[in-house]
Amino acid sequence: MRTHNPTRTAVFAAMLGASGLAAQNIEAYQYWFDDDVEGAITTTVAGAPTFELDTPIEADALSAGFHKITIRFRDSNNAWS
């Protein structure tokens, strides 16, 4: 019997400012599969305090089986989440 995991969607919010820190604009996002940080895809976006990622992520080059995706965001201070 063959089974698979359903697609998962997560929504989250990071709140800065409550601790006295000024919120920063999101200026880019980056993702990679498994542990291939060297093959990371980086995309610049218009700077804004919030960002909704709603785009297909190319995964055709992956082999059959289970994989992990890592995604992070860069703020206007050049810091990655």
C-alpha positions in Angstrom: 0.0 0.0 0.0 1.4 3.4 -1.0 0.8 6.4 1.2 1.8 10.0 0.9 1.7 13.1 3.1 -0.9 15.7 2.1 0.2 19.3 1.2 0.6 21.4 4.3 0.1 25.1 4.5 1.2 27.2 7.5 0.4 30.7 8.3 2.4 32.6 10.9 3.2 36.1 12.0 6.4 37.4 13.7 5.8 40.4 15.8 8.6 42.8 16.5 8.1 46.0 18.4 6.4 44.6 21.4 9.9 44.2 23.0 10.9 47.7 21.9 12.5 46.6 18.6 11.4 48.4 15.5 9.7 46.2 12.9 11.7 45.9 9.6 10.5 45.5 6.0 10.8 42.1 4.3 13.0 42.5 1.3 13.8 39.0 0.1 13.0 35.3 0.6 15.2 32.3 0.1 14.5 28.6 -0.1 16.3 25.3 -0.6 15.6 21.6 -0.6 17.1 19.1 1.8 20.5 20.3 2.9 21.5 22.0 -0.4 22.1 25.5 1.0 24.5 26.1 -1.9 21.7 25.7 -4.4 19.4 28.1 -2.6 17.0 30.2 -4.7 16.9 33.9 -3.5 14.1 36.2 -4.7 14.0 40.0 -3.9 10.6 41.5 -3.2 9.3 45.0 -2.7 10.1 46.0 0.9 7.0 45.8 3.1 6.4 45.0 6.8 4.3 42.0 5.7 4.6 39.6 2.8 2.4 36.8 1.5 4.3 34.1 -0.4 1.9 32.8 -3.0 4.0 31.4 -5.8 4.8 27.9 -7.2 8.1 26.5 -6.0 10.0 24.6 -8.7 10.6 21.0 -7.5 10.9 19.1 -10.8 14.6 18.3 -10.3 13.9 16.4 -7.1 14.1 12.6 -7.1 11.1 10.6 -6.0 10.7 10.3 -2.2 10.6 12.5 0.8 12.3 15.9 0.9 12.6 18.9 3.2 12.2 22.5 2.2 13.7 25.3 4.2 12.5 28.9 3.6 13.7 32.1 5.3 13.1 35.9 4.9 15.5 38.8 4.9 14.6 42.1 6.4 15.8 45.7 5.7 18.7 45.2 8.1 20.0 42.4 6.0 19.2 39.9 8.7 17.7 36.5 7.8 14.9 35.0 9.8 
